[in-house]
Amino acid sequence: MARIDTPDPKPAPDRSPSDGLHPLIYKALAGLALWLVAAAWAGFSGPGYVSYLLVIVTGFFLIAAAIPYLLWRVWRSNSPGEATDTKVGFWAWWSGEFDTWQGRVEGWDAAVEILLPLGAAALGMTAIGLVFRIVAAGTS
């Protein structure tokens, strides 16, 4: 995707491309999902069935986050040793290559492509909720 080949004065260490996300990317995804739910609550909660429906939506987000987390925990406890759990620093992952089904991309490019949809949804929900609150305050 976005790769600029410039001459490097020192040779880069021989690193194989990563096929797993760094844990900070997962934490950022969880934070963006939390932001999306908080923006929905702040923008649209009110009397009647709205709060009830927001509880249901919050439950869906909780389940959607809990299932992959629990699967990861089960996989980690049953993995064959520490050979698969290599510790790579965030900046090394960020500047390295990430292996996808379609080919290799840079780590930062993969992070942007993964975080952008949920970040845009959270920002959009915040904007829509803010406009909703402003319009509701102007009509009452």
Residue frames as a rotation matrix with the C-alpha (Angstrom) as fourth column:
MET 1
0.578 0.816 0.000 0.00
0.816 -0.578 0.000 0.00
0.000 0.000 -1.000 0.00
ALA 2
0.934 -0.256 0.249 1.88
-0.237 -0.966 -0.103 3.07
0.267 0.037 -0.963 1.20
ARG 3
0.610 -0.792 0.022 5.54
0.575 0.462 0.675 2.26
-0.545 -0.399 0.738 0.90
ILE 4
0.893 -0.435 -0.119 8.35
-0.426 -0.728 -0.537 4.61
0.147 0.530 -0.835 0.07
ASP 5
0.705 -0.708 -0.039 11.69
0.709 0.701 0.079 2.97
-0.029 -0.084 0.996 -0.68
THR 6
0.810 -0.537 0.236 14.49
-0.504 -0.843 -0.190 5.22
0.301 0.035 -0.953 0.49
PRO 7
0.139 -0.827 -0.545 18.08
0.109 0.560 -0.821 4.15
0.984 0.055 0.168 0.96
ASP 8
0.984 0.162 0.072 18.82
-0.070 -0.017 0.997 3.23
0.163 -0.987 -0.005 4.55
PRO 9
0.298 -0.949 0.102 22.33
-0.811 -0.308 -0.498 3.99
0.504 0.066 -0.861 5.79
LYS 10
-0.639 -0.479 0.602 22.33
-0.726 0.633 -0.268 1.00
-0.252 -0.609 -0.752 8.13
PRO 11
-0.656 0.411 -0.633 20.89
-0.198 0.715 0.670 -2.40
0.728 0.565 -0.388 7.26
ALA 12
0.122 0.808 0.577 17.61
-0.936 -0.099 0.338 -3.27
0.330 -0.581 0.744 8.91
PRO 13
-0.636 -0.310 0.707 17.56
-0.594 0.781 -0.192 -6.31
-0.492 -0.542 -0.681 11.17
ASP 14
-0.785 0.324 -0.528 16.17
-0.253 0.611 0.750 -9.42
0.565 0.723 -0.398 9.55
ARG 15
-0.665 0.661 0.348 12.58
-0.407 0.070 -0.911 -9.53
-0.626 -0.747 0.223 10.80
SER 16
-0.824 0.508 0.252 9.83
0.546 0.588 0.597 -11.72
0.155 0.629 -0.762 9.51
PRO 17
-0.588 0.661 0.466 6.47
-0.388 -0.736 0.554 -10.03
0.710 0.145 0.689 8.94
SER 18
-0.878 0.353 0.323 3.96
-0.262 0.210 -0.942 -10.17
-0.401 -0.912 -0.092 11.75
ASP 19
-0.675 0.723 -0.150 0.67
0.142 0.327 0.934 -11.97
0.724 0.609 -0.324 11.25
GLY 20
0.042 0.680 -0.732 -0.84
0.972 0.143 0.189 -10.82
0.233 -0.719 -0.655 14.54
LEU 21
0.462 0.210 0.862 -1.93
0.129 -0.977 0.169 -7.44
0.877 0.033 -0.479 15.81
HIS 22
-0.733 -0.679 0.045 -0.09
0.129 -0.203 -0.971 -5.73
0.668 -0.706 0.236 18.62
PRO 23
-0.347 0.629 -0.695 -2.04
0.934 0.295 -0.199 -5.68
0.080 -0.719 -0.691 21.91
LEU 24
-0.708 0.083 -0.701 -2.27
0.172 -0.943 -0.285 -1.87
-0.685 -0.323 0.654 21.79
ILE 25
-0.865 0.448 -0.224 -4.35
-0.357 -0.238 0.903 -2.15
0.352 0.861 0.366 18.61
TYR 26
-0.358 0.748 -0.559 -6.83
0.615 0.639 0.461 -4.38
0.702 -0.179 -0.689 20.44
LYS 27
-0.405 0.166 -0.899 -6.92
0.814 -0.382 -0.437 -1.90
-0.416 -0.909 0.020 23.33
ALA 28
-0.904 0.080 -0.419 -7.54
-0.227 -0.923 0.311 0.94
-0.362 0.377 0.853 20.87
LEU 29
-0.667 0.707 -0.237 -10.41
-0.014 0.306 0.952 -1.04
0.745 0.638 -0.194 19.32
ALA 30
-0.223 0.577 -0.786 -11.93
0.929 0.370 0.007 -1.59
0.295 -0.729 -0.618 22.76
GLY 31
-0.619 -0.072 -0.782 -11.54
0.461 -0.839 -0.287 2.11
-0.636 -0.539 0.553 23.56
LEU 32
-0.930 0.293 -0.221 -13.21
-0.357 -0.580 0.732 3.14
0.087 0.760 0.645 20.32
ALA 33
-0.426 0.813 -0.397 -16.10
0.394 0.562 0.727 0.74
0.814 0.153 -0.560 20.95
LEU 34
-0.274 0.277 -0.921 -16.47
0.941 -0.118 -0.316 2.18
-0.196 -0.954 -0.229 24.45
TRP 35
-0.858 -0.071 -0.509 -16.45
0.008 -0.992 0.125 5.70
-0.514 0.104 0.852 22.95
LEU 36
-0.802 0.588 -0.110 -19.17
-0.136 0.000 0.991 4.67
0.582 0.809 0.080 20.48
VAL 37
-0.164 0.755 -0.635 -21.41
0.790 0.486 0.375 3.30
0.591 -0.440 -0.676 23.23
ALA 38
-0.402 -0.032 -0.915 -20.77
0.763 -0.564 -0.316 6.30
-0.506 -0.825 0.252 25.50
ALA 39
-0.970 0.062 -0.237 -21.60
-0.176 -0.847 0.502 8.69
-0.170 0.528 0.832 22.65
ALA 40
-0.517 0.838 -0.175 -24.85
0.199 0.316 0.928 6.83
0.833 0.445 -0.330 22.01
TRP 41
-0.076 0.470 -0.879 -25.77
0.984 0.176 0.009 7.07
0.159 -0.865 -0.476 25.69
ALA 42
-0.589 -0.228 -0.775 -24.80
0.491 -0.863 -0.120 10.73
-0.641 -0.451 0.620 25.96
GLY 43
-0.974 0.128 -0.187 -26.55
-0.224 -0.647 0.729 11.71
-0.028 0.752 0.659 22.77
PHE 44
-0.498 0.802 -0.330 -29.75
-0.344 0.166 0.924 9.72
0.796 0.573 0.193 22.85
SER 45
-0.713 0.276 -0.644 -30.64
0.649 0.608 -0.458 8.63
0.265 -0.745 -0.612 26.39
GLY 46
-0.747 0.538 0.391 -33.91
-0.550 -0.830 0.091 9.92
0.374 -0.147 0.916 27.69
PRO 47
-0.388 0.676 0.626 -37.33
-0.643 0.288 -0.709 8.95
-0.660 -0.678 0.324 29.02
GLY 48
0.566 0.737 -0.370 -39.34
-0.801 0.383 -0.461 6.08
-0.198 0.557 0.807 27.68
TYR 49
0.922 -0.101 0.373 -38.01
0.143 0.986 -0.086 3.10
-0.359 0.133 0.924 25.80
VAL 50
0.734 -0.678 -0.051 -34.88
-0.379 -0.345 -0.859 4.83
0.564 0.649 -0.510 24.51
SER 51
-0.010 -0.768 0.640 -32.77
-1.000 -0.003 -0.019 3.96
0.017 -0.640 -0.768 27.56
TYR 52
0.454 0.246 0.856 -34.07
-0.350 0.933 -0.083 0.39
-0.820 -0.262 0.510 27.46
LEU 53
0.989 -0.073 0.130 -32.97
0.148 0.376 -0.915 0.07
0.018 0.924 0.382 23.83
LEU 54
0.434 -0.886 0.162 -29.59
-0.696 -0.444 -0.565 1.58
0.572 0.132 -0.809 24.65
VAL 55
0.118 -0.337 0.934 -29.12
-0.811 0.511 0.286 -1.09
-0.573 -0.791 -0.213 27.33
ILE 56
0.775 0.210 0.596 -29.78
0.112 0.882 -0.457 -3.74
-0.621 0.421 0.660 24.67
VAL 57
0.869 -0.493 0.037 -27.31
-0.081 -0.217 -0.973 -2.14
0.488 0.843 -0.229 22.25
THR 58
0.205 -0.805 0.557 -24.73
-0.964 -0.266 -0.030 -1.89
0.172 -0.530 -0.830 25.03
GLY 59
0.369 0.006 0.930 -25.25
-0.437 0.884 0.168 -5.59
-0.820 -0.468 0.328 25.72
PHE 60
0.971 -0.021 0.236 -24.63
0.217 0.480 -0.850 -6.38
-0.095 0.877 0.471 22.05
PHE 61
0.544 -0.824 0.156 -21.36
-0.497 -0.467 -0.731 -4.44
0.676 0.320 -0.664 22.13
LEU 62
0.160 -0.460 0.874 -20.37
-0.941 0.196 0.276 -6.18
-0.298 -0.866 -0.401 25.36
ILE 63
0.629 0.129 0.767 -20.99
-0.033 0.990 -0.139 -9.60
-0.777 0.063 0.626 23.85
ALA 64
0.957 -0.270 0.108 -19.25
0.120 0.027 -0.992 -8.64
0.265 0.962 0.058 20.60
ALA 65
0.284 -0.897 0.340 -16.16
-0.776 -0.423 -0.468 -7.67
0.563 -0.132 -0.816 22.60
ALA 66
0.205 -0.177 0.963 -16.31
-0.859 0.438 0.264 -10.51
-0.468 -0.881 -0.062 25.12
ILE 67
0.932 0.205 0.298 -16.46
-0.070 0.910 -0.408 -13.40
-0.355 0.360 0.863 22.63
PRO 68
0.653 -0.754 -0.074 -13.13
-0.007 0.092 -0.996 -12.65
0.757 0.651 0.055 20.88
TYR 69
0.034 -0.650 0.759 -11.51
-0.900 -0.350 -0.260 -11.88
0.435 -0.674 -0.597 24.24
LEU 70
0.422 0.184 0.888 -12.62
-0.692 0.698 0.184 -15.21
-0.586 -0.691 0.422 25.71
LEU 71
0.994 -0.097 0.048 -11.54
0.104 0.722 -0.684 -17.11
0.032 0.685 0.728 22.60
TRP 72
0.363 -0.915 0.178 -8.12
-0.383 -0.321 -0.866 -15.47
0.849 0.246 -0.467 22.83
ARG 73
0.048 -0.321 0.946 -7.84
-0.999 0.000 0.051 -16.42
-0.016 -0.947 -0.321 26.52
VAL 74
0.758 0.260 0.598 -8.75
-0.289 0.956 -0.050 -20.05
-0.585 -0.135 0.800 25.78
TRP 75
0.880 -0.473 -0.046 -6.30
0.117 0.311 -0.943 -20.18
0.461 0.824 0.329 22.88
ARG 76
0.201 -0.851 0.486 -3.55
-0.680 -0.478 -0.556 -18.63
0.705 -0.219 -0.674 25.00
SER 77
0.182 -0.113 0.977 -4.02
-0.906 0.366 0.211 -21.11
-0.381 -0.924 -0.035 27.83
ASN 78
0.714 0.132 0.687 -3.91
0.021 0.978 -0.209 -24.05
-0.700 0.164 0.695 25.39
SER 79
0.796 -0.476 -0.375 -1.08
-0.531 -0.249 -0.810 -22.81
0.292 0.843 -0.451 23.16
PRO 80
0.827 -0.482 -0.289 2.00
0.505 0.863 0.003 -25.04
0.248 -0.149 0.957 22.99
GLY 81
0.085 -0.867 -0.492 4.46
0.963 -0.054 0.262 -22.96
-0.254 -0.496 0.830 24.99
GLU 82
0.350 -0.050 -0.935 6.00
0.189 -0.974 0.123 -19.53
-0.917 -0.220 -0.332 24.73
ALA 83
-0.604 -0.659 0.448 7.28
0.555 0.055 0.830 -20.03
-0.572 0.750 0.333 21.17
THR 84
-0.169 0.618 0.768 4.11
0.909 -0.203 0.363 -18.53
0.380 0.759 -0.528 19.68
ASP 85
0.833 0.504 -0.230 3.96
0.553 -0.729 0.403 -15.62
0.035 -0.463 -0.886 22.15
THR 86
-0.236 -0.960 0.151 6.87
0.946 -0.263 -0.189 -13.48
0.221 0.098 0.970 21.02
LYS 87
0.429 0.313 -0.847 7.10
0.619 -0.785 0.024 -10.06
-0.658 -0.534 -0.531 22.59
VAL 88
-0.309 -0.438 0.844 7.42
0.892 -0.441 0.098 -7.38
0.329 0.784 0.527 19.92
GLY 89
-0.615 0.024 -0.788 7.50
0.435 -0.823 -0.365 -3.73
-0.657 -0.567 0.496 20.90
PHE 90
0.447 0.891 -0.080 4.85
0.449 -0.301 -0.842 -1.42
-0.774 0.340 -0.534 19.51
TRP 91
0.405 -0.318 -0.857 7.27
-0.631 -0.776 -0.010 0.70
-0.662 0.545 -0.514 17.48
ALA 92
-0.746 -0.648 0.154 8.88
-0.367 0.593 0.716 -2.40
-0.555 0.478 -0.681 15.99
TRP 93
-0.321 0.725 0.609 5.42
0.714 0.608 -0.347 -3.70
-0.622 0.323 -0.713 15.01
TRP 94
0.552 0.581 -0.598 4.36
0.147 -0.774 -0.617 -0.25
-0.821 0.252 -0.512 13.77
SER 95
0.195 -0.571 -0.798 7.40
-0.823 -0.538 0.183 0.13
-0.533 0.621 -0.575 11.50
GLY 96
-0.716 -0.470 0.516 7.52
-0.189 0.843 0.504 -3.52
-0.672 0.263 -0.693 10.45
GLU 97
-0.682 0.477 -0.555 5.43
-0.590 0.089 0.802 -5.46
0.431 0.875 0.221 7.99
PHE 98
-0.326 0.711 0.624 2.04
-0.573 0.376 -0.728 -7.04
-0.752 -0.594 0.284 8.62
ASP 99
-0.991 -0.084 -0.103 1.07
-0.133 0.646 0.751 -10.15
0.004 0.759 -0.652 6.68
THR 100
-0.147 0.989 0.029 -2.52
-0.701 -0.083 -0.709 -10.29
-0.698 -0.124 0.705 5.40
TRP 101
0.215 0.320 0.923 -4.31
0.350 0.857 -0.379 -12.69
-0.912 0.405 0.072 3.08
GLN 102
0.962 0.236 0.137 -3.91
0.215 -0.350 -0.912 -10.27
-0.167 0.907 -0.387 0.20
GLY 103
0.329 -0.910 0.251 -0.23
0.478 -0.069 -0.875 -9.55
0.814 0.408 0.413 0.82
ARG 104
-0.150 -0.504 -0.850 2.08
0.987 -0.132 -0.096 -7.60
-0.064 -0.853 0.517 3.07
VAL 105
0.548 0.247 0.799 1.44
0.278 -0.955 0.105 -4.06
0.789 0.165 -0.592 4.25
GLU 106
-0.588 -0.751 0.301 3.29
-0.010 -0.365 -0.931 -1.87
0.809 -0.550 0.207 6.67
GLY 107
-0.587 0.318 -0.744 2.25
0.793 0.408 -0.452 -2.08
0.160 -0.856 -0.492 10.32
TRP 108
-0.775 0.294 -0.559 1.06
0.031 -0.867 -0.498 1.51
-0.631 -0.404 0.663 10.53
ASP 109
-0.718 0.521 -0.462 -1.00
-0.637 -0.223 0.738 1.05
0.281 0.824 0.492 7.38
ALA 110
-0.501 0.524 -0.689 -2.66
0.368 0.850 0.378 -2.05
0.783 -0.065 -0.618 8.82
ALA 111
-0.681 0.219 -0.699 -3.38
0.683 -0.153 -0.714 -0.22
-0.263 -0.964 -0.045 12.08
VAL 112
-0.797 0.393 -0.459 -5.03
-0.430 -0.902 -0.027 2.68
-0.425 0.176 0.888 10.25
GLU 113
-0.593 0.581 -0.557 -7.13
-0.483 0.297 0.824 0.34
0.645 0.757 0.104 8.10
ILE 114
-0.495 0.390 -0.776 -8.27
0.632 0.775 -0.014 -1.57
0.596 -0.497 -0.630 11.18
LEU 115
-0.599 0.187 -0.778 -8.98
0.682 -0.389 -0.619 1.40
-0.419 -0.902 0.106 13.46
LEU 116
-0.991 0.117 -0.069 -10.47
-0.136 -0.868 0.477 3.79
-0.004 0.482 0.876 10.91
PRO 117
-0.434 0.897 -0.084 -13.98
0.154 0.166 0.974 2.27
0.888 0.410 -0.210 10.53
LEU 118
0.148 0.499 -0.854 -14.71
0.928 0.229 0.295 2.07
0.342 -0.836 -0.429 14.25
GLY 119
-0.621 -0.430 -0.656 -13.09
0.636 -0.765 -0.101 5.46
-0.458 -0.480 0.748 14.87
ALA 120
-0.930 0.327 0.168 -15.21
-0.101 -0.666 0.739 7.06
0.354 0.670 0.652 12.16
ALA 121
-0.090 0.941 -0.326 -18.35
0.451 0.331 0.829 5.46
0.888 -0.072 -0.455 13.61
ALA 122
-0.040 0.027 -0.999 -17.51
0.995 -0.095 -0.042 6.72
-0.096 -0.995 -0.023 17.11
LEU 123
-0.878 -0.313 -0.363 -16.79
0.281 -0.950 0.138 10.24
-0.387 0.019 0.922 15.85
GLY 124
-0.743 0.656 0.132 -19.96
-0.047 -0.248 0.968 10.19
0.668 0.713 0.215 13.73
MET 125
0.042 0.768 -0.639 -22.08
0.779 0.375 0.502 9.00
0.625 -0.519 -0.583 16.66
THR 126
-0.390 -0.256 -0.884 -20.65
0.809 -0.554 -0.197 11.81
-0.440 -0.792 0.423 18.77
ALA 127
-0.996 -0.012 -0.090 -21.48
-0.034 -0.871 0.491 14.39
-0.084 0.492 0.867 16.10
ILE 128
-0.448 0.891 -0.072 -24.99
0.148 0.153 0.977 13.04
0.882 0.427 -0.201 15.51
GLY 129
0.037 0.436 -0.899 -25.68
0.959 0.239 0.155 12.91
0.282 -0.867 -0.410 19.26
LEU 130
-0.677 -0.348 -0.648 -24.42
0.542 -0.832 -0.120 16.46
-0.497 -0.433 0.752 19.69
VAL 131
-0.914 0.401 0.062 -26.62
-0.209 -0.595 0.776 17.74
0.348 0.697 0.627 16.86
PHE 132
-0.200 0.875 -0.442 -29.56
0.496 0.479 0.724 15.80
0.845 -0.075 -0.530 18.29
ARG 133
-0.142 0.079 -0.987 -29.06
0.977 -0.147 -0.152 17.39
-0.157 -0.986 -0.056 21.73
ILE 134
-0.905 -0.231 -0.357 -28.70
0.189 -0.971 0.148 20.90
-0.380 0.066 0.922 20.26
VAL 135
-0.720 0.693 0.029 -31.85
-0.148 -0.195 0.970 20.55
0.678 0.694 0.242 18.13
ALA 136
-0.063 0.712 -0.699 -33.80
0.749 0.496 0.439 19.04
0.659 -0.496 -0.565 21.06
ALA 137
-0.400 -0.137 -0.906 -32.78
0.816 -0.503 -0.284 21.92
-0.417 -0.853 0.313 23.33
GLY 138
-0.991 -0.013 -0.136 -33.81
-0.049 -0.894 0.444 24.48
-0.128 0.447 0.885 20.72
THR 139
-0.528 0.844 -0.091 -37.32
0.008 0.113 0.994 23.06
0.849 0.524 -0.066 20.28
SER 140
-0.019 0.568 -0.823 -38.25
0.872 0.412 0.264 22.89
0.489 -0.713 -0.503 23.96
